[in-house]
Amino acid sequence: MDALSYKTKFASKATANKEWLLVDAENEVVGRLASKVAMLLRGKHKTSYTPHSDSGSNVIVINADKVRFTGKKMTDKEYIRYTGYQGGQRFTNPKDLMAKKPTEILTHAIHGMLPKNRLGRVLNTNIRIFAGSEHGHEAQQPKKVDLSKIK
């Protein structure tokens, strides 16, 4: 046997086959949508998946204002942030956040499912989230992804 024929191939920045994908978030549950988008960002849907490199796809999410929550999470769930000042802890629920910044709900959910390190911060730059059905990335020719086929 030739020992060289059993080398493990790792995807690098040069060999990663990055593509643009379009995801329609209309009538999707937030957590389930976020986990599928995070998987696409990481590149786990590819055979050349490499855990330590950015070999995933660039993802465009449209209709982020039409996502839904199950149960009573729309009114009962709380998002907590801190301004940095004393007594600056702020609370909001998805209903209020959807009225002000509809893309922030998906941004927060997807960010929470990515690695908490340098790689996660790089992967966070590969996603574009839009509230309506219009996006400015037609030049990239994104492929539409059917989320029901992704496990």
C-alpha atoms as one frame of an Amber mdcrd trajectory, in Angstrom:
protein
   0.000   0.000   0.000   1.089   3.507  -0.756   0.930   5.641   2.391   0.504
   8.803   0.339  -2.831   7.660  -1.085  -4.466   7.897   2.336  -3.803  11.566
   3.034  -6.706  13.541   4.440  -7.662  16.470   2.261  -8.483  19.740   4.047
 -10.279  22.616   2.387  -8.410  25.908   2.577  -9.327  29.403   1.471  -7.899
  28.677  -1.976  -9.599  25.301  -2.464 -12.946  26.089  -0.816 -15.738  26.083
  -3.380 -17.775  28.964  -1.971 -21.162  29.585  -3.545 -24.056  31.982  -2.946
 -27.294  30.505  -1.617 -30.715  32.147  -1.300 -32.992  31.148   1.592 -36.616
  32.263   1.846 -37.551  32.635   5.532 -41.268  33.166   4.963 -43.384  31.199
   7.476 -40.316  29.389   8.898 -39.753  28.736  12.607 -36.839  30.876  13.827
 -34.745  28.231  15.596 -35.101  25.583  12.922 -34.293  28.086  10.194 -31.271
  29.376  12.125 -29.805  25.899  12.607 -30.094  25.117   8.885 -28.570  28.459
   7.871 -25.726  27.982  10.378 -25.045  24.565   8.833 -24.863  26.152   5.364
 -22.526  28.875   6.670 -20.201  26.319   8.265 -20.127  24.187   5.107 -21.403
  21.018   6.767 -23.552  20.288   3.713 -20.421  19.788   1.591 -18.248  16.714
   1.321 -15.166  18.913   1.721 -16.226  20.132   5.196 -13.250  21.248   7.267
 -13.996  22.249  10.877 -11.189  24.792  11.237 -11.663  26.793   8.022 -14.247
  28.949   6.308 -15.326  26.499   3.613 -19.065  27.213   3.831 -21.342  29.163
   1.528 -22.432  32.788   1.468 -26.109  32.877   2.447 -28.746  35.479   1.584
 -31.911  35.319   3.726 -35.003  37.133   2.457 -38.397  37.733   4.111 -36.883
  37.812   7.606 -39.871  39.849   8.769 -42.181  36.872   8.092 -40.557  34.330
  10.428 -42.594  32.846  13.258 -42.155  31.475  16.742 -43.905  28.443  18.191
 -46.048  28.671  21.289 -46.120  31.965  23.213 -42.483  32.868  22.542 -43.442
  35.973  20.551 -44.554  37.671  23.770 -42.857  35.618  26.538 -39.275  35.266
  25.215 -36.830  37.972  26.352 -33.738  39.328  24.642 -31.301  40.900  27.094
 -28.580  43.389  26.178 -26.309  45.652  28.168 -25.420  49.224  27.208 -22.192
  49.288  29.195 -23.398  51.826  31.722 -24.561  51.230  35.271 -28.191  50.180
  35.293 -28.016  49.806  31.522 -29.501  46.343  31.211 -32.260  46.432  28.583
 -34.962  43.848  27.902 -37.130  43.368  24.830 -39.354  40.655  23.408 -39.564
  39.402  19.808 -42.815  41.280  19.151 -41.214  44.666  19.877 -37.963  43.730
  18.133 -39.885  42.604  15.032 -41.512  46.044  14.829 -38.195  47.940  15.125
 -35.527  45.693  13.541 -37.011  42.548  11.949 -33.632  41.235  10.786 -32.138
  41.332  14.287 -34.066  38.242  15.455 -32.510  36.009  12.799 -29.096  37.637
  13.208 -29.134  36.859  16.926 -30.363  33.280  16.434 -27.837  32.402  13.707
 -24.943  34.046  15.568 -25.730  31.901  18.609 -25.344  28.726  16.538 -21.903
  29.581  15.159 -18.580  28.952  16.933 -17.644  31.481  19.620 -14.157  32.231
  18.276 -12.364  33.917  15.348 -13.876  31.483  12.871 -17.392  32.312  14.069
 -16.762  36.019  13.586 -15.542  35.382  10.027 -18.554  33.166   9.278 -20.834
  35.942  10.539 -19.677  38.116   7.636 -20.910  35.533   5.107 -24.614  36.110
   5.775 -26.897  38.849   4.443 -30.379  39.183   5.964 -33.143  41.256   4.356
 -36.607  42.050   5.734 -38.390  42.066   2.378 -38.187  39.870  -0.706 -35.756
  42.237  -2.474 -31.995  41.868  -2.107 -29.158  43.600  -3.901 -27.126  40.489
  -4.724 -28.493  39.451  -8.116 -24.996  39.802  -9.602 -23.792  36.878  -7.456
 -26.477  34.624  -9.020 -27.530  32.906  -5.784 -29.025  29.427  -5.944 -32.386
  29.040  -4.204 -32.249  26.466  -1.408 -35.240  24.346  -0.405 -35.008  24.104
   3.401 -37.325  21.095   3.565 -34.626  18.998   1.821 -31.975  19.951   4.414
 -31.838  17.808   7.558
